[in-house]
């Protein structure tokens, strides 16, 4: 379907994900009226229907409002009579299980008129705002159900904007609000109104884009609404308690689809804010690392929450006075060695902040490993497995002698590795150990997501 084209001569209010939450949808439409923004300058990025109880009523409200609406994957699937919402959730995941319930409820309550309206929605709306053109889509310009987050690599966003042939993209689908100016181009997500932003508050989020002489002012704003009524309706309809509870807790019931950076920010309160986008069409050299010139939320905001010192005053009781849990050591079954903190890559979620520059733990030596293995033999310990982790173990120049020491003494050996160049340099020697010791030598390779894009957002490009 060809993109719908509209022009705006004043502020545009953007919101996403009504999610069958009638109370939230009423609140954001009332906010547009309060700000004096007419319906033709109100834009919804799709998924009118999802988790909530009022699928039919929310569709009817949005239709009557006369606002601009982009087709979401939920509208696409419901209009086609498909079996699921088309979000692409991993089979068997919490999101997959929970979505089956609300999707069946929505499918049973929508009439043919509502489905026909959904089928006629545009997959893209090109918005002319001041001197710029923005492509409003649901997920991404090339895929209606693609998740694009604040932590998604800037190069991917920039390339998607360029491929769309516009100055910026207004997206939805991921449910979390953010804006980033990348090499003079904008990627904007207003967030969702049907669920809170996983930040531990009950607020819902929308945005206002205002053209001015010096660019586009992008305002991210929070809104309160009657979440108790919406949650009560969900419970009365027999919908999953998980999402009903999320309206009150402000925390999502599952982080299945979230990259590591967004998982770390769960429960971290968002504060309303804005940025000014000064569009420019600077030439872009493919392969050059893009520059994020402005962002909301701030890319550098801390995700570390201070711990209550009271938690650690008494070794036997918690801060609440409860007896601490304890596990008595029965026997040393597995002995782990850390080979050092140096690593060929730098992952955002590394437990020990390993990197090509972090040498805080010097390299473990084969002589040190031998001494511990001797203790196991001397004391008759019931140890059956030796594990090696890092850093990247295969960066340690003595990793192969250490592996052979453990293997020749009859232990099972497990190595945690990213399976990149340092490991491949030892390939002939590893194959020789495999031939000699069989499956007593095992390598465990970490994947941070079942998809390449999210995995590489955590581990870096070309790590998949």
ZAMARGU-4260 file (C-alpha; in steps of 0.2 Angstrom, whole numbers, plus 5000, padded with zeros to 4 digits):
<rodrens>
0) 5000/5000/5000 | 5007/5017/4995 | 5011/5029/5010 | 4998/5041/5015 | 5005/5059/5014
5) 5000/5073/5026 | 5006/5090/5031 | 5006/5099/5047 | 5008/5118/5051 | 5008/5116/5070
10) 5012/5104/5084 | 5009/5086/5081 | 5004/5075/5096 | 5010/5057/5094 | 5006/5041/5104
15) 5007/5023/5101 | 5000/5007/5108 | 4982/5010/5114 | 4982/4991/5117 | 4963/4990/5120
20) 4965/5002/5135 | 4950/5013/5133 | 4953/5024/5149 | 4971/5027/5143 | 4965/5031/5125
25) 4952/5043/5131 | 4965/5052/5142 | 4977/5055/5128 | 4964/5061/5116 | 4958/5073/5130
30) 4976/5079/5132 | 4977/5083/5114 | 4961/5093/5115 | 4968/5102/5131 | 4983/5107/5121
35) 4973/5113/5107 | 4979/5101/5094 | 4966/5096/5082 | 4963/5078/5077 | 4971/5080/5060
40) 4987/5083/5069 | 4986/5068/5081 | 4995/5053/5075 | 4994/5035/5082 | 5008/5023/5078
45) 4997/5007/5079 | 4992/4992/5089 | 4976/5000/5094 | 4971/4983/5100 | 4981/4972/5112
50) 4982/4968/5130 | 4967/4977/5137 | 4948/4972/5139 | 4940/4985/5127 | 4946/4980/5110
55) 4929/4985/5101 | 4926/5001/5111 | 4944/5007/5109 | 4943/5004/5090 | 4927/5014/5089
60) 4934/5028/5100 | 4949/5030/5089 | 4939/5029/5073 | 4927/5042/5079 | 4941/5054/5084
65) 4946/5057/5066 | 4965/5055/5070 | 4979/5048/5059 | 4983/5030/5062 | 4996/5019/5056
70) 4993/5000/5054 | 5001/4990/5068 | 5005/4971/5067 | 4990/4968/5078 | 4978/4977/5066
75) 4986/4967/5052 | 4984/4950/5060 | 4966/4953/5066 | 4960/4960/5050 | 4967/4944/5041
80) 4960/4932/5054 | 4977/4926/5058 | 4981/4914/5072 | 4991/4926/5083 | 4997/4944/5085
85) 5012/4943/5073 | 5024/4951/5086 | 5036/4937/5083 | 5038/4931/5101 | 5048/4916/5104
90) 5037/4900/5105 | 5034/4896/5123 | 5040/4912/5130 | 5030/4922/5143 | 5025/4935/5130
95) 5020/4921/5118 | 5009/4913/5131 | 5001/4929/5138 | 4998/4936/5120 | 4987/4920/5116
100) 4974/4925/5129 | 4972/4943/5125 | 4972/4940/5106 | 4958/4927/5107 | 4948/4939/5118
105) 4950/4953/5105 | 4947/4942/5090 | 4930/4936/5098 | 4924/4954/5102 | 4928/4963/5085
110) 4915/4964/5072 | 4918/4964/5053 | 4916/4983/5052 | 4931/4985/5064 | 4941/4972/5055
115) 4938/4981/5038 | 4944/4998/5046 | 4960/4989/5052 | 4963/4982/5035 | 4962/4999/5027
120) 4975/5007/5038 | 4991/5013/5029 | 5007/5004/5034 | 5016/5021/5032 | 5011/5039/5034
125) 5023/5052/5027 | 5022/5068/5038 | 5028/5084/5031 | 5032/5095/5047 | 5040/5111/5043
130) 5054/5108/5031 | 5056/5090/5035 | 5048/5073/5030 | 5045/5060/5043 | 5040/5042/5039
135) 5028/5036/5053 | 5028/5017/5054 | 5023/5004/5067 | 5040/4994/5069 | 5052/4999/5056
140) 5051/5005/5037 | 5055/4988/5031 | 5046/4977/5044 | 5029/4981/5053 | 5034/4970/5068
145) 5053/4974/5070 | 5058/4980/5087 | 5068/4995/5087 | 5074/5001/5105 | 5085/5015/5111
150) 5099/5003/5113 | 5097/4996/5095 | 5113/5001/5086 | 5113/5019/5079 | 5120/5012/5062
155) 5104/5002/5060 | 5093/5016/5063 | 5102/5028/5052 | 5103/5015/5038 | 5084/5012/5040
160) 5080/5031/5039 | 5091/5033/5023 | 5083/5018/5015 | 5066/5025/5019 | 5071/5041/5009
165) 5066/5053/5023 | 5073/5064/5036 | 5068/5054/5051 | 5057/5040/5057 | 5042/5040/5069
170) 5041/5022/5075 | 5031/5012/5088 | 5029/4993/5093 | 5043/4992/5106 | 5032/5001/5119
175) 5046/5012/5126 | 5048/5031/5123 | 5064/5038/5116 | 5072/5050/5103 | 5089/5050/5095
180) 5096/5062/5083 | 5109/5052/5073 | 5120/5061/5060 | 5107/5075/5059 | 5092/5063/5057
185) 5079/5058/5069 | 5072/5041/5076 | 5057/5045/5087 | 5046/5033/5097 | 5032/5041/5108
190) 5030/5026/5118 | 5013/5017/5122 | 4998/5023/5131 | 4990/5006/5134 | 5004/5000/5146
195) 5016/5010/5157 | 5034/5011/5151 | 5042/4997/5162 | 5049/5011/5173 | 5040/5007/5189
200) 5027/5021/5188 | 5009/5020/5182 | 5012/5035/5169 | 5009/5033/5151 | 5019/5042/5138
205) 5015/5052/5122 | 5025/5066/5113 | 5023/5082/5104 | 5033/5088/5089 | 5033/5106/5087
210) 5041/5115/5071 | 5050/5131/5075 | 5063/5143/5066 | 5078/5133/5074 | 5071/5115/5071
215) 5059/5103/5078 | 5056/5103/5097 | 5053/5085/5103 | 5044/5084/5119 | 5041/5068/5129
220) 5027/5069/5141 | 5019/5058/5154 | 5001/5057/5158 | 4990/5050/5172 | 4974/5041/5169
225) 4961/5029/5178 | 4972/5013/5177 | 4962/5005/5191 | 4946/5005/5180 | 4956/4998/5166
230) 4964/4984/5177 | 4947/4980/5184 | 4940/4977/5167 | 4954/4966/5162 | 4952/4955/5178
235) 4933/4954/5175 | 4936/4948/5157 | 4947/4934/5163 | 4963/4941/5154 | 4980/4937/5161
240) 4983/4945/5178 | 5001/4948/5173 | 4996/4963/5162 | 4982/4969/5174 | 4995/4970/5188
245) 5007/4979/5177 | 4995/4994/5175 | 4997/4997/5194 | 5016/4991/5196 | 5023/5000/5181
250) 5033/4985/5178 | 5031/4973/5163 | 5027/4955/5167 | 5041/4949/5155 | 5057/4956/5147
255) 5057/4942/5133 | 5059/4955/5119 | 5070/4967/5128 | 5089/4970/5125 | 5101/4969/5139
260) 5101/4988/5141 | 5083/4990/5142 | 5082/4975/5155 | 5094/4985/5166 | 5083/5000/5165
265) 5067/4991/5172 | 5060/5000/5186 | 5071/5016/5183 | 5059/5031/5183 | 5058/5041/5167
270) 5057/5060/5169 | 5048/5070/5155 | 5060/5080/5144 | 5064/5086/5127 | 5077/5089/5114
275) 5078/5100/5099 | 5082/5092/5082 | 5090/5103/5069 | 5089/5093/5053 | 5103/5092/5041
280) 5106/5081/5026 | 5124/5079/5028 | 5132/5066/5017 | 5134/5049/5025 | 5148/5037/5021
285) 5143/5019/5023 | 5154/5010/5036 | 5157/5026/5046 | 5152/5025/5064 | 5136/5036/5066
290) 5136/5050/5079 | 5121/5051/5091 | 5120/5070/5093 | 5106/5071/5105 | 5095/5059/5114
295) 5081/5057/5127 | 5082/5048/5138 | 5101/5053/5141 | 5111/5038/5134 | 5123/5040/5149
300) 5110/5040/5163 | 5115/5028/5177 | 5106/5012/5179 | 5114/5008/5195 | 5102/5009/5210
305) 5110/5012/5227 | 5108/4998/5239 | 5101/5000/5256 | 5116/4999/5269 | 5105/4991/5281
310) 5105/4975/5270 | 5122/4971/5276 | 5123/4976/5294 | 5120/4959/5301 | 5127/4943/5293
315) 5114/4932/5300 | 5098/4942/5298 | 5091/4953/5284 | 5087/4971/5285 | 5069/4966/5289
320) 5075/4954/5303 | 5072/4938/5294 | 5085/4924/5296 | 5096/4924/5281 | 5096/4908/5269
325) 5111/4898/5270 | 5118/4883/5260 | 5130/4871/5268 | 5145/4866/5258 | 5143/4847/5255
330) 5158/4844/5243 | 5168/4853/5230 | 5160/4846/5214 | 5165/4859/5202 | 5180/4871/5203
335) 5180/4886/5192 | 5196/4896/5187 | 5195/4914/5180 | 5209/4915/5167 | 5209/4935/5168
340) 5199/4950/5164 | 5206/4953/5146 | 5193/4950/5132 | 5193/4953/5114 | 5176/4962/5115
345) 5167/4973/5127 | 5149/4968/5132 | 5137/4980/5140 | 5131/4967/5152 | 5148/4958/5157
350) 5148/4953/5175 | 5166/4958/5177 | 5167/4972/5164 | 5180/4962/5154 | 5187/4972/5139
355) 5203/4973/5128 | 5209/4985/5141 | 5204/4978/5158 | 5219/4969/5165 | 5214/4970/5183
360) 5215/4951/5185 | 5232/4946/5178 | 5233/4930/5168 | 5231/4914/5177 | 5246/4902/5175
365) 5246/4883/5172 | 5257/4882/5187 | 5243/4889/5198 | 5231/4877/5191 | 5242/4863/5194
370) 5243/4867/5212 | 5225/4867/5215 | 5223/4851/5205 | 5236/4844/5217 | 5226/4849/5232
375) 5210/4840/5225 | 5221/4824/5223 | 5229/4826/5240 | 5213/4829/5250 | 5203/4817/5240
380) 5189/4829/5236 | 5174/4823/5226 | 5178/4836/5211 | 5172/4830/5194 | 5172/4845/5183
385) 5184/4860/5180 | 5177/4876/5173 | 5187/4890/5164 | 5180/4908/5162 | 5186/4925/5160
390) 5187/4937/5151 | 5190/4927/5136 | 5199/4911/5141 | 5207/4908/5124 | 5216/4925/5126
395) 5227/4917/5140 | 5243/4911/5132 | 5243/4896/5144 | 5225/4890/5141 | 5229/4875/5132
400) 5242/4868/5145 | 5228/4872/5158 | 5215/4862/5149 | 5227/4847/5146 | 5232/4847/5164
405) 5213/4845/5169 | 5209/4833/5156 | 5224/4821/5159 | 5218/4819/5177 | 5201/4813/5172
410) 5191/4829/5175 | 5177/4835/5164 | 5182/4852/5157 | 5170/4866/5153 | 5176/4882/5144
415) 5165/4898/5143 | 5170/4907/5127 | 5163/4919/5114 | 5170/4907/5100 | 5179/4922/5091
420) 5196/4924/5084 | 5206/4920/5100 | 5198/4903/5100 | 5200/4899/5082 | 5218/4902/5083
425) 5219/4887/5094 | 5209/4876/5082 | 5222/4862/5078 | 5226/4860/5097 | 5208/4859/5102
430) 5204/4846/5089 | 5219/4836/5095 | 5212/4837/5113 | 5195/4832/5106 | 5202/4817/5098
435) 5212/4812/5114 | 5199/4815/5127 | 5182/4815/5118 | 5167/4824/5125 | 5175/4827/5142
440) 5181/4844/5134 | 5166/4855/5131 | 5165/4873/5125 | 5149/4884/5130 | 5146/4898/5118
445) 5136/4913/5124 | 5121/4920/5114 | 5112/4935/5122 | 5097/4933/5111 | 5090/4921/5098
450) 5091/4935/5085 | 5107/4943/5078 | 5102/4961/5080 | 5099/4960/5099 | 5114/4949/5102
455) 5125/4961/5093 | 5117/4976/5102 | 5125/4968/5118 | 5141/4961/5111 | 5145/4972/5096
460) 5145/4971/5077 | 5151/4955/5069 | 5150/4945/5086 | 5135/4934/5080
</rodrens>
